[in-house]
Every structure is written in structure tokens, then in C-alpha cells.
């Protein structure tokens, strides 16, 4: 019976030792939408960024109805333009503050109407790590309590019979 608990404890200890300890980086999606462009049209979306990092803006012409030509985007702040105007996808470094994303295009054809997809994501340059060892201790103590509780109920049931 003790070998079973020893095996369980050994497996938990080995898996805790093998867990990766590197920081995980995740993007925050600020804007992800598709919309219509009728004729020549422009759009603006603002974001409040609290820390420095990089913004990736991707513009996509969705082939439905008419094609959108001259699909272009750029970023601005209250102090000026960040980077250059681009088409497709671009990654730019930004500081904290209000960021304005601009995009525009021309839909010319039979319907004078096109569809554009816009995705804007932000990745902070400083990542705060979650303390994994503390959560691991809580997990192992919880599993230990459950195993002890299970054994206590089994001993009580054997004592009654």
C-alpha cells in the first residue's frame, strides 16, 4: 500500500521538476474586426497603452464584392507619426500613452464596396512573471491532503467492518 503512495509522490515530484520556468509572452489583442469600405474611406481607432512595447497592425483585403486598392495604415501619437505608412503587416515600438491607428483604402468596381480585415495586437516589453513555485507548493499540498483524506476514510471504513 505504501508503494502506491510512494509512486504517486515520485511522479508528482518528477513532473514538478520538469516544468518549464521560462517567462511566457502573450500578445494582447487591441482590435480585431472586419468592415466595409465604400468608395474611398478612412478609419481611426484609439488605444490607451500603459507601458512601452510593440504594436503589430495587420491589414487584409478580404476578397468579397470589390477589391480594396491602396489599403494603407499608420500609427500616430499626440506628438506625431510612429514609423511609416504601410500595407500588409507592420510591427512598431511604442511608448505609453494614447495611440491612434489609421487605415484607409479605395473600393472601386461594380458595387463600389469592399471588405477589409484589421488586427492590432500589443506586446509589452516588460513581462511580470507569475511565481510558479508558490502555486506548485499549493498544488502538491492539495494533492497530499486529498490522498490523506482518502486513506483516512478507507481506515475508518475498514475499522467499522
C-alpha positions, -999 to 999 in steps of 0.1 A, spaced: 0 0 0 29 24 8 45 17 -26 14 32 -43 18 65 -23 55 65 -30 49 61 -67 23 89 -67 46 112 -48 75 104 -71 55 111 -102 44 145 -88 79 154 -78 93 145 -112 67 164 -131 73 195 -109 110 193 -116 104 190 -153 81 221 -155 95 249 -176 104 280 -157 108 304 -186 86 335 -188 56 333 -211 50 361 -235 14 368 -247 0 394 -271 -30 414 -261 -54 419 -290 -64 455 -290 -86 454 -321 -98 426 -344 -125 433 -368 -137 433 -404 -156 461 -420 -169 475 -453 -151 502 -473 -174 521 -495 -156 541 -522 -126 559 -506 -129 557 -469 -107 561 -438 -110 548 -402 -94 557 -369 -92 537 -337 -76 549 -304 -59 529 -277 -45 538 -243 -12 520 -237 1 519 -201 36 506 -208 61 505 -236 61 477 -260 54 468 -297 22 471 -317 16 448 -347 -10 460 -371 -22 438 -400 -44 449 -428 -61 424 -450 -82 428 -482 -109 402 -479 -119 391 -515 -156 397 -514 -176 421 -536 -149 445 -549 -112 445 -542 -98 473 -520 -69 490 -536 -44 513 -518 -51 496 -485 -27 515 -462 -23 520 -424 -2 540 -400 1 548 -363 2 582 -346 5 596 -311 -2 631 -298 33 641 -308 34 628 -343 35 598 -367 51 565 -355 70 547 -382 59 550 -418 27 543 -438 25 506 -447 3 480 -464 0 444 -451 16 440 -417 39 461 -397 54 460 -361 64 492 -344 78 501 -310 56 525 -290 58 541 -256 30 546 -230 2 569 -239 -26 572 -264 -20 556 -298 -42 562 -329 -44 535 -356 -54 549 -390 -63 528 -421 -78 537 -454 -85 522 -489 -103 526 -522 -131 501 -532 -137 506 -569 -157 482 -590 -192 470 -598 -205 476 -562 -181 502 -550 -179 482 -518 -151 461 -504 -142 443 -471 -112 449 -450 -99 429 -420 -79 448 -393 -59 431 -365 -40 452 -340 -21 435 -311 2 448 -284 31 430 -266 46 448 -236 83 449 -234 84 441 -196 67 409 -185 59 403 -149 64 367 -141 38 346 -121 56 329 -92 53 293 -102 69 277 -72 43 291 -48 15 277 -70 33 244 -72 35 241 -34 -2 248 -32 -9 221 -58 12 195 -41 -2 202 -6 -37 199 -20 -30 166 -36 -14 154 -3 -45 164 17 -67 145 -8 -46 114 -5 -45 116 33 -83 121 34 -88 91 11 -66 70 33 -84 82 65 -118 73 50 -105 38 40 -91 32 75 -124 43 91 -144 20 67 -121 -10 75 -124 -3 113 -162 -4 112 -165 -36 92 
